[in-house]
Amino acid sequence: MANDIRLLRFMAQEMTQSELGKRVGLTRQTIAAIEQGRYAPSLAAAFRIADVFGKRIDEVFHWPYAAERTETT
């Protein structure tokens, strides 16, 4: 799952991964793994992350295969 967390952290006065983790109840390591696309957060965690930035969940997280599905249908 792709996401814009790193960009959003930068735009939020360069919020650290640790700061974001504290605000959403996750570790810095988990935030790093989510940012790098190595770990997909739970739905609740994804909503909490989006809420920190004042965004909708689909403005933060993106399913990279959505374009493939629409091209083949």
C-alpha positions in Angstrom: 0.0 0.0 0.0 1.5 3.4 -1.0 1.2 6.4 1.2 2.1 10.1 1.5 3.0 10.0 5.2 6.6 11.2 4.7 5.5 14.2 2.7 2.7 15.0 5.2 5.2 14.8 8.1 7.5 17.2 6.2 4.6 19.6 5.6 3.7 19.4 9.3 6.8 21.3 10.5 8.9 18.2 9.8 7.2 16.0 12.3 9.3 13.1 13.3 8.3 9.4 13.0 8.5 9.2 16.8 6.1 12.2 17.2 3.6 10.7 14.8 3.9 7.3 16.5 3.2 8.8 19.9 0.1 10.7 18.5 -1.4 7.5 17.0 -0.2 4.9 19.5 2.4 3.2 17.3 6.2 2.8 17.6 8.6 4.8 15.4 9.7 1.5 13.8 6.1 0.8 12.8 5.6 4.2 11.3 8.9 3.8 9.4 7.7 0.4 8.0 4.3 1.9 7.0 6.0 4.8 5.2 8.3 2.4 3.3 5.3 0.2 2.3 6.7 -2.8 4.2 3.7 -2.9 6.6 0.0 -2.2 6.0 -1.6 -0.5 9.1 -4.8 -1.6 10.6 -7.8 0.3 9.4 -8.1 2.0 12.8 -4.4 3.0 12.7 -4.8 4.3 9.1 -7.7 6.5 10.2 -5.7 7.8 13.2 -2.8 8.7 11.0 -5.0 10.5 8.5 -6.7 12.4 11.3 -3.4 13.7 12.6 -2.9 15.5 9.3 -6.5 16.5 8.9 -6.9 14.4 5.8 -9.3 11.7 4.6 -7.8 8.2 4.6 -7.7 8.1 0.8 -5.7 11.3 0.8 -3.0 9.5 2.8 -3.1 5.9 1.6 -3.3 4.7 -2.0 -3.8 1.3 -3.5 -1.3 1.1 -6.3 -3.1 -1.6 -8.2 -6.3 0.4 -8.7 -5.2 1.7 -12.1 -4.5 -1.8 -13.3 -8.0 -2.9 -12.3 -9.7 -0.1 -14.3 -7.4 -0.6 -17.3 -8.3 -4.3 -17.6 -12.1 -3.9 -17.1 
